[in-house]
């Protein structure tokens, strides 16, 4: 009997030692995994690009519960921004920019001139446009991202991408993500690495130049000039920040071999009666081509200018950048959590926006001569002018309805 008891005690002692050994091994393994994850940086979602599309993706993915990293090659947003800084009130309110201390200027009127032949004046009675401080807005989005747990790699760029998961930074640091969102702008960095056809024809690249100008301006009025002599087959603009400062710029299709500085200088002289001071000037490019055939490939999602989601007639992309970025972030987070089975859902939801951009591109591509360009724009703005006189606010409400449709979709995913 005594021998049996001793054997039982011995067995329990062995079991206790074995349990402690296993427990120790588990702790070591957990510690190794934790330290490896910290060293290697393993994330649910990696966003490449920290402008409007990328920052919107990161914020919404993180708020929805995903572990997110954002890689942005600049330490802070462009200052001055490479943008005219005009935004519809619907978009401005959706981003809740009114809650932060960023400068904005409300626009109540748009004066449009078609090549010096005809001028139209549109009063904004139902909705407004804001000239907003984009630098401040992008900083705010990055703050929101960090507040929601996004790991920010600012001042770091993507040197390489090893499909499907590994991003190599310019300091040779490696990070891994189950989903990669490309918000890198016209460069389309990830899209290029995975073999998508991202090449743009010269005429499908909008070349832009803009100056911040001191002069006297009507602060609540935007001026837009289409075609010659200042912006052949494009348009020039005056976006007032206040009554003494404005963003004055122009954008034309690439390949025309024109001197942008001379064109801009002549337009600035015209709109200021040669009484002005240029504070600074920048150049940039925007995609004016067709949207990419694929917005999703394997675990990569493309947003904003990287997906070529800009209006080829206006060169505008802010609305689509914010919408596509936000939507990609929300759907990617749902995918990570098993709430949706495929990232292709993003492409399906974006289809209506893509179809609209294709239609605009096909129409604009036909305007290959001075006569065709002027005739088409005169016809469009004459029709808008008549509608605006008969039904004031009709067109504004129509545009607001399209924008609100996008944000209603996002709100469904947010609930």
N, C-alpha and C positions, 0 to 999 in steps of 0.2 A: 504493500500500500504506500509506504514511504517513497519507494522508488518511482511509482506512478506519479505521485505529487511532484517529485523533483523533475521528472521528465516534462510534465505540463508547464512548470515554472520556466524550465529551460526553453521550451517552445515559445512561450510568451516573450521571453527576453530576446530571442532571435527575431520574432515578429516586430518587437518594439524597435530594435536596431535597424531592421529592414525598412520599417515605416519612416524612421528618421532619415535614413539614407535616401529613400525615394523623395521625401519631402525636401531634403537639401538639394537633390538634383533638380527638382521642379523649380525651386527658388533660383538656382544658378541659371537654368534655361530661361526663365522669365526675365532675369536680370540681363542676360545676353541679348534676348530679343528686344528688350527695352532699349538697351544701349545701342544695338545695331540699328534699330529704327531711328534713334536720335541721330546716329552718325550718317545713315544712308538716306534719311528723310523719306519715309513711306507715307503716301497720302491717298485719299480716295480720289481726289480731283486735283489736277494741276492746270492752272490757267496761264497761258503765255500772252503777256500784254496787259498793261494796267491802265489803258485809256478807258473810254466810256463803255465799250463792249466788254472788255476783260474785267474791269472793276465791277460792272453790273453782274457778270456771271459769278464772280467770286463771292460777292455780298449775298446773292440769293441762294447759292449752293450752301454756303456756311450757315445762313439763317435756317435752312431746311435740314440741318443736322449733319452735313458732310464735313470731313476733315480736308481742308482746302489749302493749297499753296498757290501763290500768285508770283510770277516772275516778270519783272519790268526792268528794261535796260537802263532807264533813267532813274536817278535817285528821287526826283520829284517831277510832277507834270510840267510840260512845256510852259515857260513864262517868257515872252507872251505865247499864248496858245496858238497852234497852227490851225486856226479856225476863225470864221467870221463871227462866231458866238451868238447866232440867232437860234432861238428855240420857241416852239409853240407853247402857249400857256398850259395846254393839256399835259404835255410832257414835263414841263417845269413843275406843275403841281403833283404829278405822279412821283417825281423824285423828291418831293417835299423840300425843294431848295429854298422855299420861303421861310423855313424854320432856322436856316443858318445865316450867318452874317456875311453874305456874299453880295456884291454890288449887282444891281440889275437896272435896266432901263426899259420901260414899257413903250411899245410901238403901237400907234393908233392909225397909221396911214402908210400906204405903199404907193410910191410913184414909179411907174414903169415906162421906159422909153424904148421903142423899137427902132433902133438904128437911126435916130433923129427924125424919123418919118412921122411917127405917131406916139403920143404920150397918154397914159391912162393913170387916173388917180383913184385908188381904192381905199375907202374908209373901213376900218375894222370896228364894226359895231357890236358884234356878238362875242368874238374871241380876240385875243391879243397875241402879239409876239413879244418875247423878251430878248433883249441883248444882255446876255448873262456873263458872269465872270467864270469862264470855263476852268481856268487854273484853280480857282477856289472850289468849284464843284467837284473836280476830279480829286483834289486833296480830301474833300469831305467823303467821297465814295471810298477812298483808300482807308480813311479813319474808320468808317463803318465796317469795312472788311476786317480790319485788325481787331476791332471791338468784338466782332462775332467769331473770332478765333482763327482767322486766316493767317497763315504764315507768309509774310511778305519778304520776297527776295528783291529788294529795290537796289538799283545800280548793278544788277546782274542780268546777263542776257543768255539766251539759249544758244550754245555752241553747236550742239548736235542732238538728234533725237533717234533713239534706237527703238523702233517699234517692237512691242506694242506699248511698253510702259515707261521706259527709261529716258529721262531728260538729263543731258549733260550741260552744265553751266560753263560760263567762260573762265571760271577759276578751277575747272575740272571736277567740281563737286557734282555728285550724282543724286538725283531725286527720282522717285518712282510714283506713278499714279495709275489708278485703275481706269480713269477717264482723263483724256487730255482735251482741253478747250483752247482753240486757236483764236485769240483776239489780238493778233500781232499787226493788224492793219494791212495796208496794201502789200507788205512784204510776204504775208501768208507763210510764215516760217515753217510751221508744222505741216501744212498742206503740201508744200514743196517737198518735204522729206518723205511723205508717204505716197508720192507719185501722182498727185492730182494735177490736172492741167490748169495751172494758175497763170499761164502766160497771157499778157495783155498786148494787143496790137497798139502801135504808137497812138493812133487816134482814139483808143479806148482808155487812155491815161489823161486825166485832167491835170494840166500843169497850172499851178496857182501862184500868185504873188499878192501879198497884202502888207500894207503899212498902217501903223497906228499914227494918226494925223491930228495935229492941233490946228483948229480954225474955228469958224462960226458955223454951227449946224442947227437945223430944226430938230430938236432932240426926240420928238415922237414920230419922225417920218423916216422910213427907209427909201432909198433911191436905188433902182436897178436899171442898168442899161444893157440891152441885148444887141449883140453883133457889132458891126463896124460903127465907128472907126476904132473903138477902144478895146473891144473883145470879140474878134472875129469868130463866129460860130460858137460863141460862149456868152458870158455876161460879166459885167462889172457891177460893183455894189458900194453903197455907203451905208454902213450900219452904225448909227450914232450911239456912243456910250453915254454921253451927256451933251450939253449944248456947245461944248468947246473941244470935244474929243470924239473921234470916230475910227472904226476899222474901215479902211478903203482898200478894195482889192479887185482882182479879176481872175477868171479862170477860163482857159480855152483848151480845145483838144490838143494833144501832143502831135508832133510831126509837122507843125506849120512853119517852123523855123522863123519865128518872130522874136523881137527883143521885148521881153516882158517888162523890163525896167522902163523902157521908153513909153510903152503903152500905158503903164500905170501912172507914170509921171504926167503924161498928157491928160489922163482922166482926172487926177487929183487937181491939176491946174484948172480944168474945166469946172469941177463941182465946187471949188473954193474961190473962184475968181482970182486965182493965182496968189491968194493970201493964205499961206499955210506953213507949217513946220512939221517935218517927218521925225517922229520919235524913234521908230525902229521898223525894220522890214524883214519879212521871212518869205521863203519859198516852200512849197509843198506839192505833193501829188495825191490825187484821189482816183480810185478806179471808176471808170465810166462804162465798163464792159458788161456783158451778160453775167448774171449770178452763176456761181459754180454749179455744175451738173449735180454734184454730190455735196451736201452739207454735213454728211456723216459718213465716215469710212472706218470700219472696225470700231475702235474705242475713241476715235478722234471726232470732235464736233467743231465746225467752223462758224464764226460769228462776224458781224459787222463788215468792215472793209476787207477782211481776210476772206470772207465768203462772197465778196463783190456785191454786197447788199446796199448799193447806193443808187440814187436817182440819176440816171445818165443825162437827163434834161437840165437838172438843177445842180448836180454835183453834191447834193445834200445826203448825209448819211447818219445824222445824229439819232433820229427816231428809230431807224432800223438797227443801229448799233446797240441802243439801250434795250430795245425789245428782244432782239435775237440773243444778246448776251444774257439778259435776265432769264429768258426761256431756256436757253442751254443749261444754265446753272441749276434751274429748278428741276428740269427733266433728268440731268445727270445725277442729282442728289436722289431723286426717286429711284433711279436705276440702281444706284449703290445700295439703297435700302430694300431693294426687291419689290418696290411698289409698281414698277413698270418693267416689262420684259425686254425692251429694246430701246436703244438710243434713236432708232429710226423715227420714233414718235416726234422728235424735234423737227425732222425734215418734213413730216406730214403736216404739222401745225404751221410751218413756215410757208407752205405751198402757195397760199393766197397772196402773200407778200411777194414771193418770187415771181408768180405769174404777172402781177402788176408791173414789176420792174422789167420783165421781159417785153411786155407790151410797150412800155415807154421807150425802151432801147430800140425796138424795131421801128417805131415811129420816128425817133430822132435820127436814125441811120439813113433815112430817106432824104434828109435835108442837106444835100450835098452842094448846092449852089446858093449864091446870095439871094436869088429870086425865091427859091423854094423856102429857105430859112425865114426870110422876112414875111413871106405870104403866110406861112404856117403860124408864126407867132402873132402876127397881126390878127389873123382869124381867131386864134384862141383867146387873146386878150380882149378883142372886140366882143366876143360872145360873153366872156366873163363880165365885161363892163355893162352889157345890156341886162344880164341876169341880176347883177348887183343893183342896178337902178330899179328894176321891177320888183325883185325880191331881196331887199337888203339883208345880208347875213346868211342867205341860203348856201352859198358856196363855203363860207366859213364853217357853218354847221356841218356841211358834208365832210369837210376835211377833219373836223373835230370828231365826227362819228367814226371815221376810219382809224384815227389815232386811239380813240377810246376802245375800239374793238380789240386792238392789241393789248391794252392794259387790262381789259376785262378778262382776256385769256390768262394773263399772268396772275390776276387775283384768284382765279379758280385753282391754279396750281399752288398758290400760297396758302390756301385754306386746308 
